[in-house]
Amino acid sequence: MNKAKKLDFTGHIIYCALDVHKKSWRVVNRDKDFELESYSQDPCTDNLYKHLNSRYPGAKYKVAYEAGFCGFDIQRSLSKYQDVDCIVVNAADVPTSDKEKKRKTDKIDARKISRELVKGELEGIYIPDPLMEHARSLVRQRTRLVRDQTRCKNRIWHLLMFSGLKLDADRPKQYWSKRFIESLRALPVTNDGLKQALEIAVDEYLGVRELLKKAIKYIRQLSVQDLFVTVQKLLQSIPGMGLINSMVVHTEIMDMTRFKTLDPLCSEVGLVPDTEDSGDTKKEKGITHRCNHYLRPAIVESSWTIIRKDPAMMMKYKKYCQRMPENKAIIKIAKHLLSRIRYVWLQQKEYVIGVV
């Protein structure tokens, strides 16, 4: 009696698309020609690989999922298997029909990822080194604390205006010094409820400010570590690039060599316009909304400083201002600054002031 032949998918590629959630994953597996199976499973990479290996032994597996709350942990866990090629894609880059938008389900989301994965139309985003990714989390946390601090200040001003409380005209309103905080606490508030509300608002602001100081302290310690010190010295040689902005640039870009030219770098930062070109109609809708929301503000902020400290950049800025508004001219300067950041980073040369 002949023995049953074992399954062998050697030379085949199995395409696996995941729609990941906290408690379950929707999985769609297919080959080049048609869909093979669709099922739900627990969020576990080992169970996923065991299933693929038992159903399609000997095959190569191409896996894709959308970037989201789970980060890159799934990709890193699957990459330990030599026969698995896993990419993480930007959800906005997955082609979606109008029907799929209106009848959205986990199965449909996984199915459209598998469809585009087979076509080879999906481009994976950059997978950062874990150490650099964790440093980026720290720098981003500092940015969020700055925003929280601003919100706390605005809440206090709103409470004062809403309640009819006024500070003396000669007291500072922009710099929140210790003396200014004491003046807030010393306001003549007769109602206990209002006094307690103001006290809580001030305490909230002081708490966020202490956390912000701690974050800056940690970032300063991080910047002198071996992984950062060389690039930080180069970036901080640029006028307008202090400790915080240089760390934002470093941890968001991470590896400058992945940008072969300036154009993809500008696109990554968000210093390009949104365009609409159809037939004889051509429109530019201003600077794109698709950007790195941490990196672009840092570059633009540094651009306002460099035009005051570098005569060459000031000359460029004034020339742009002759034919466009100031807010558009500074975006042009931001592109020049980004080009110079790229140069000093790749060439390992410190910035030279006054070079046109």
C-alpha positions in Angstrom: 0.0 0.0 0.0 1.4 3.4 -1.0 2.1 5.9 1.7 0.2 9.2 1.5 2.3 12.0 0.2 3.1 14.9 2.6 2.0 18.4 1.7 4.9 20.4 0.3 4.4 24.0 -0.8 8.1 24.6 -1.7 8.4 27.3 -4.3 5.0 28.8 -3.4 4.2 32.1 -1.7 1.3 32.4 0.7 0.1 36.0 1.2 -1.2 36.7 4.7 -3.1 39.9 5.6 -3.9 40.8 9.2 -6.5 43.2 10.6 -5.1 43.5 14.1 -7.1 44.5 17.2 -6.4 44.2 20.9 -8.4 41.0 21.5 -8.4 39.3 18.1 -6.9 39.3 14.6 -8.7 38.8 11.4 -6.5 36.8 9.0 -7.0 36.3 5.3 -4.6 33.9 3.5 -4.3 33.6 -0.2 -2.0 32.6 -3.0 -1.3 34.3 -6.3 -4.6 33.2 -7.8 -7.4 33.1 -5.2 -8.3 33.4 -1.5 -7.6 30.3 0.6 -9.1 31.0 4.0 -10.4 33.7 6.2 -10.6 33.3 10.0 -10.2 35.0 13.4 -7.5 34.1 15.9 -6.1 35.2 19.2 -3.4 38.0 18.9 -0.4 35.7 18.9 2.4 35.6 16.3 3.5 32.1 17.3 0.0 30.7 16.8 -0.2 32.4 13.4 3.1 30.9 12.2 2.1 27.4 13.5 -1.1 27.6 11.5 0.6 28.8 8.3 3.3 26.2 8.7 0.9 23.3 9.3 -1.5 24.3 6.4 1.2 25.3 3.9 4.5 23.6 4.9 7.5 24.6 2.9 6.0 27.8 1.5 7.3 31.4 1.9 5.0 33.7 3.8 4.4 37.3 3.0 2.6 39.1 5.8 1.2 42.7 6.0 -0.8 44.7 8.5 -1.6 48.3 9.0 0.4 50.5 11.4 -1.6 51.3 14.5 -1.8 51.0 18.2 0.4 47.8 18.3 3.4 49.4 16.7 6.1 47.2 15.3 6.0 44.3 17.8 4.2 41.9 15.4 6.7 42.6 12.6 9.6 42.0 14.9 8.1 38.8 16.3 7.5 37.4 12.9 10.8 38.4 11.5 12.6 35.8 13.7 11.2 33.2 11.3 13.4 32.9 8.2 10.5 32.0 5.8 8.4 35.0 6.8 8.6 38.5 5.2 6.4 40.9 7.2 5.8 44.6 6.3 3.8 47.3 8.1 1.8 49.6 5.8 0.3 53.0 6.2 -3.5 52.6 6.3 -4.0 55.6 4.1 -1.9 54.0 1.4 -4.1 50.9 1.0 -6.4 51.4 -2.0 -10.1 51.3 -0.9 -13.2 51.3 -3.0 -16.3 53.4 -2.1 -18.2 50.2 -1.3 -15.5 49.1 1.1 -15.6 52.5 2.9 -19.4 52.3 3.3 -19.5 48.6 4.3 -16.4 48.4 6.5 -15.7 45.2 8.4 -12.6 43.5 9.7 -12.9 40.8 7.0 -13.1 43.4 4.2 -10.1 45.3 5.7 -8.0 42.2 5.8 -9.2 41.1 2.3 -8.2 44.4 0.7 -4.7 44.3 2.3 -4.3 40.7 0.9 -5.4 41.8 -2.5 -2.9 44.6 -2.8 -0.2 42.5 -1.2 -0.5 39.9 -4.0 -0.3 42.7 -6.6 2.9 44.0 -5.0 1.3 47.5 -4.7 1.9 47.8 -0.9 5.1 49.6 0.3 6.2 49.0 3.9 7.0 51.8 6.2 10.4 52.2 7.9 10.9 49.8 10.8 13.0 51.7 13.4 15.6 50.2 15.7 14.0 49.6 19.1 16.5 51.8 21.0 15.8 54.7 18.6 12.1 54.1 18.7 12.1 54.3 22.5 14.1 57.5 22.4 11.5 58.9 20.0 8.8 58.0 22.5 10.6 60.1 25.2 11.0 63.1 22.9 7.4 62.8 21.8 6.2 62.6 25.4 8.0 66.0 26.0 6.1 67.5 23.1 2.8 66.3 24.5 3.6 67.7 27.9 4.3 71.1 26.3 0.8 71.0 24.7 -0.7 70.0 28.1 1.1 72.9 29.8 -0.4 75.3 27.2 -3.9 73.9 27.8 -3.5 74.3 31.6 -2.5 77.9 31.1 -5.5 78.5 28.8 -7.9 76.9 31.3 -6.6 79.2 34.1 -7.1 82.3 31.9 -10.6 81.1 30.9 -11.5 80.6 34.6 -10.3 84.1 35.5 -12.1 85.8 32.6 -15.3 83.7 33.1 -15.4 84.5 36.8 -14.6 88.2 36.5 -11.2 88.0 38.2 -8.5 90.4 37.1 -4.8 90.6 37.7 -3.0 93.9 38.2 -1.9 95.4 34.9 1.8 95.5 35.9 2.0 91.8 36.6 3.5 89.6 33.9 1.1 87.5 31.8 3.4 85.7 29.5 6.2 84.3 31.8 4.7 82.2 34.5 7.2 82.8 37.2 7.0 81.8 40.9 5.9 85.3 41.7 3.1 85.2 39.1 1.8 81.9 40.5 1.7 83.4 44.0 -0.3 86.3 42.6 -2.8 83.9 41.2 -3.2 82.2 44.5 -3.5 85.5 46.3 -6.5 86.8 44.2 -9.4 88.0 46.4 -11.8 85.1 45.8 -14.7 85.1 48.3 -16.5 82.0 47.0 -15.0 78.7 48.3 -16.0 76.8 45.2 -14.3 79.2 42.8 -11.2 79.4 45.1 -10.9 75.6 45.1 -11.4 75.4 41.3 -8.6 78.0 40.8 -6.3 76.1 43.3 -6.8 72.8 41.4 -6.1 74.5 38.0 -2.9 76.0 39.3 -1.8 72.8 40.9 -2.5 71.0 37.6 -0.3 73.4 35.8 2.6 73.1 38.3 2.3 69.3 38.1 2.6 69.3 34.3 5.5 71.8 34.5 7.4 69.5 36.8 6.9 66.5 34.5 8.1 68.7 31.6 11.3 69.6 33.5 11.9 65.9 34.2 11.4 65.0 30.5 13.9 67.7 29.4 16.4 66.3 31.9 16.0 62.8 30.5 16.4 64.1 26.9 19.6 65.9 27.8 21.0 62.7 29.3 20.0 60.8 26.3 21.6 63.2 23.8 25.1 62.5 25.2 24.9 58.7 24.8 27.0 57.0 22.1 24.0 56.4 19.8 23.2 60.1 19.6 26.3 62.2 20.5 27.9 62.4 17.1 24.8 63.4 15.1 23.8 65.7 17.9 27.0 67.6 17.7 26.5 68.1 14.0 22.9 69.2 14.2 23.4 71.6 17.1 26.1 73.3 15.0 23.2 74.6 12.9 21.9 78.0 14.1 18.4 77.6 15.5 18.9 73.9 16.2 19.0 73.6 20.0 18.9 70.5 22.1 15.2 69.8 21.8 14.7 70.5 18.1 17.9 68.5 17.2 16.6 65.6 19.2 13.2 65.8 17.5 14.9 65.8 14.1 17.3 62.9 15.1 14.6 60.6 16.6 12.0 61.2 13.9 14.4 60.8 10.9 16.5 58.2 12.7 18.5 57.2 9.6 19.2 59.8 7.0 20.6 57.2 4.5 17.1 55.9 3.8 16.4 59.1 1.9 18.3 58.9 -1.4 17.5 62.5 -2.4 16.0 65.6 -0.8 12.5 65.2 -2.4 11.4 62.0 -0.4 12.7 63.7 2.8 10.6 66.8 2.2 7.6 64.5 1.5 8.3 62.7 4.8 8.4 65.9 6.8 5.4 67.4 5.0 7.1 70.4 3.2 5.3 69.7 -0.1 2.0 71.0 -1.5 -1.2 69.0 -2.0 -1.9 69.1 -5.8 -4.9 68.4 -8.0 -4.0 67.9 -11.7 -6.8 66.8 -14.0 -6.8 67.6 -17.7 -6.4 71.4 -18.1 -7.1 72.1 -14.4 -4.1 72.3 -12.1 -4.4 73.4 -8.5 -2.1 73.6 -5.6 -3.9 73.5 -2.3 -1.1 74.8 -0.1 1.1 72.8 2.2 0.1 69.2 2.6 -1.9 67.9 5.6 0.0 64.6 5.4 3.1 65.2 7.4 5.1 64.3 10.5 3.3 66.3 13.2 6.4 66.4 15.4 9.1 67.0 12.8 7.6 69.7 10.6 6.9 72.2 13.5 10.5 71.7 14.7 11.9 72.4 11.3 9.7 75.5 10.8 10.5 76.8 14.3 14.2 76.5 13.6 13.8 78.2 10.3 12.5 81.4 12.0 15.7 81.4 14.1 18.2 80.6 11.4 17.1 83.6 9.2 18.2 85.9 12.1 21.5 84.1 12.7 22.7 83.2 9.2 23.1 86.1 6.8 22.9 83.8 3.8 19.5 82.4 4.9 18.3 85.9 5.8 19.1 87.0 2.2 17.2 84.1 0.8 14.2 84.8 3.0 14.0 88.5 2.0 14.2 87.5 -1.6 11.3 85.1 -1.2 9.3 87.8 0.7 9.4 90.0 -2.4 7.1 87.7 -4.2 5.1 85.8 -1.6 3.7 86.2 2.0 6.0 85.6 5.0 4.4 82.4 6.0 5.0 80.9 2.6 8.6 82.3 2.4 9.5 80.5 5.7 8.4 77.2 4.2 10.9 77.8 1.4 13.5 78.4 4.1 12.5 75.3 5.9 13.3 73.3 2.7 16.7 74.9 2.5 17.3 74.1 6.2 16.2 70.5 5.7 18.7 70.3 2.8 21.5 71.6 5.0 20.5 69.2 7.8 20.8 66.3 5.4 24.2 67.5 4.2 25.8 67.9 7.6 24.4 64.6 8.7 25.5 62.6 5.7 28.8 64.4 5.1 29.7 64.4 8.9 30.7 68.1 8.6 29.6 70.9 11.0 27.5 73.8 9.6 29.2 76.8 8.1 27.5 80.2 8.5 27.2 82.5 5.5 27.4 79.9 2.7 24.9 80.7 0.0 
